[in-house]
Amino acid sequence: MLLIRPVLKMHNLCYKLAGVLSSSINSGDHPKHKIMQYDEWFKDNINSGDVVLDIGCNTGTMTHSMSKKASYVYAIDINCRYIQVARKNNMSNNISYICSDATTYDYSQCKLIQMVTLSNVLEHIEYRVDFLKKLINQIPWANNSKTLLIRVPMLDREWISVYKKEIGVEYRLDNTHFIEYTYESFKKEMDEAKIDILSHHVKFGEIYAICQAVNGS
């Protein structure tokens, strides 16, 4: 037990260093983006002509990809530096970048929206169920579909992350995460927010879910 804790902490450090070093030899781009291709899943699951709300857009790479298929994309992020980069590198006539806190922003002035995307966003929000309920109730939806595409990291992506949590060693992929999910904990939050999981799959230790708010919620 004397050795296991420092070894597990070293494992965390090596994971972070691997990301930094692999990015440095890849023109600053983390190789996980090319390998995981998560933006393609989001793009594939929006409909041609949709108005999309992309929450937590970061520097707009996925936003720009979706804008080639959607009729319009609202993209919001709390980090204004990311929004500046997005406006410089990933702008299009059918994108509106918004620097604001997605949990407090007033969405009522948006066009009628068909789809909401949250790619590695929920885990960064403390009061997730309240946030989801607000989205469902405040967004001007185009119809009753109220569809959300959600991607979240899993706690049980491998045994070692579960073990770290059990013995009190940092287990999160990012220390700004309030949660990392099991499918059961993800479903519980969706149920509490009155959102149905229509389908889901797991890839590279993450849940990809097509969800829909229950009518009347």
Backbone hydrogen bonds, N-H to C=O, Kabsch-Sander energy under -0.5 kcal/mol:
donor,donor_aa,acceptor,acceptor_aa,energy
5,R,1,M,-0.9
7,V,3,L,-2.0
8,L,4,I,-2.4
9,K,5,R,-2.2
10,M,6,P,-2.0
11,H,7,V,-1.8
12,N,8,L,-1.8
13,L,9,K,-2.1
14,C,10,M,-2.8
15,Y,11,H,-2.0
16,K,12,N,-2.0
17,L,13,L,-2.7
18,A,14,C,-2.4
19,G,15,Y,-1.5
20,V,16,K,-2.1
21,L,17,L,-3.1
22,S,18,A,-2.2
23,S,19,G,-1.6
24,S,20,V,-1.9
25,I,21,L,-1.1
26,N,23,S,-1.6
28,G,23,S,-2.4
29,D,26,N,-2.0
33,H,30,H,-1.6
34,K,30,H,-0.5
35,I,31,P,-2.0
36,M,32,K,-3.3
37,Q,33,H,-1.9
40,E,37,Q,-0.8
41,W,37,Q,-0.9
42,F,38,Y,-1.7
43,K,39,D,-2.4
44,D,40,E,-2.8
45,N,41,W,-1.2
46,I,43,K,-1.2
49,G,69,K,-1.9
50,D,47,N,-2.3
52,V,50,D,-0.6
52,V,72,Y,-2.7
53,L,115,M,-2.5
54,D,52,V,-0.6
54,D,74,Y,-3.7
55,I,53,L,-0.8
55,I,117,T,-2.5
56,G,76,I,-2.3
57,C,76,I,-1.8
60,G,57,C,-2.1
64,H,60,G,-2.7
65,S,61,T,-1.7
66,M,62,M,-2.4
67,S,63,T,-2.0
68,K,64,H,-0.6
68,K,65,S,-1.0
69,K,66,M,-1.9
70,A,66,M,-3.2
71,S,50,D,-2.3
72,Y,50,D,-1.5
73,V,94,N,-2.5
74,Y,52,V,-3.0
75,A,73,V,-0.5
75,A,96,S,-2.8
76,I,54,D,-2.4
77,D,98,I,-2.1
80,C,78,I,-0.9
83,I,79,N,-1.7
84,Q,80,C,-2.2
85,V,81,R,-2.0
86,A,82,Y,-2.6
87,R,83,I,-2.7
88,K,84,Q,-1.5
89,N,85,V,-3.1
90,N,86,A,-2.6
95,I,92,S,-1.6
96,S,73,V,-2.5
98,I,75,A,-3.2
100,S,77,D,-1.3
100,S,98,I,-0.9
102,A,100,S,-0.7
104,T,101,D,-1.6
105,Y,101,D,-1.7
107,Y,105,Y,-0.8
109,Q,106,D,-0.5
110,C,107,Y,-1.8
113,I,140,P,-2.5
114,Q,51,V,-2.3
115,M,51,V,-1.6
116,V,147,T,-1.9
117,T,53,L,-2.7
118,L,149,L,-2.8
119,S,55,I,-0.6
120,N,118,L,-0.8
120,N,151,R,-2.2
121,V,151,R,-0.6
124,H,121,V,-2.1
125,I,122,L,-2.0
128,R,126,E,-1.1
131,F,127,Y,-1.9
132,L,128,R,-2.6
133,K,129,V,-2.4
134,K,130,D,-2.2
135,L,131,F,-2.3
136,I,132,L,-2.4
137,N,133,K,-2.2
138,Q,134,K,-2.7
139,I,135,L,-2.1
141,W,139,I,-1.6
142,A,113,I,-2.3
147,T,114,Q,-0.9
148,L,211,C,-2.6
149,L,116,V,-2.9
150,I,148,L,-0.6
150,I,209,A,-2.7
151,R,118,L,-2.5
152,V,207,I,-1.9
154,M,205,G,-2.4
155,L,181,Y,-3.4
156,D,181,Y,-0.8
157,R,154,M,-0.8
158,E,155,L,-0.6
161,S,158,E,-0.6
162,V,158,E,-1.1
163,Y,159,W,-2.4
164,K,160,I,-2.4
165,K,161,S,-1.8
166,E,162,V,-2.1
167,I,163,Y,-1.8
168,G,164,K,-0.5
168,G,165,K,-1.0
169,V,164,K,-3.0
177,H,174,D,-2.0
178,F,123,E,-3.7
179,I,123,E,-0.8
181,Y,153,P,-2.3
186,F,182,T,-2.2
187,K,183,Y,-2.8
188,K,184,E,-2.1
189,E,185,S,-1.9
190,M,186,F,-2.2
191,D,187,K,-2.8
192,E,188,K,-2.3
193,A,189,E,-1.8
194,K,191,D,-1.3
195,I,190,M,-2.9
196,D,212,Q,-3.3
198,L,196,D,-0.9
198,L,210,I,-2.1
199,S,210,I,-1.4
201,H,208,Y,-2.0
203,K,206,E,-2.1
206,E,203,K,-1.1
207,I,152,V,-2.6
208,Y,201,H,-2.8
209,A,150,I,-3.1
209,A,207,I,-0.5
210,I,199,S,-2.5
211,C,148,L,-3.1
211,C,209,A,-0.6
212,Q,196,D,-2.6
213,A,146,K,-2.3
214,V,194,K,-2.8
217,S,214,V,-2.2
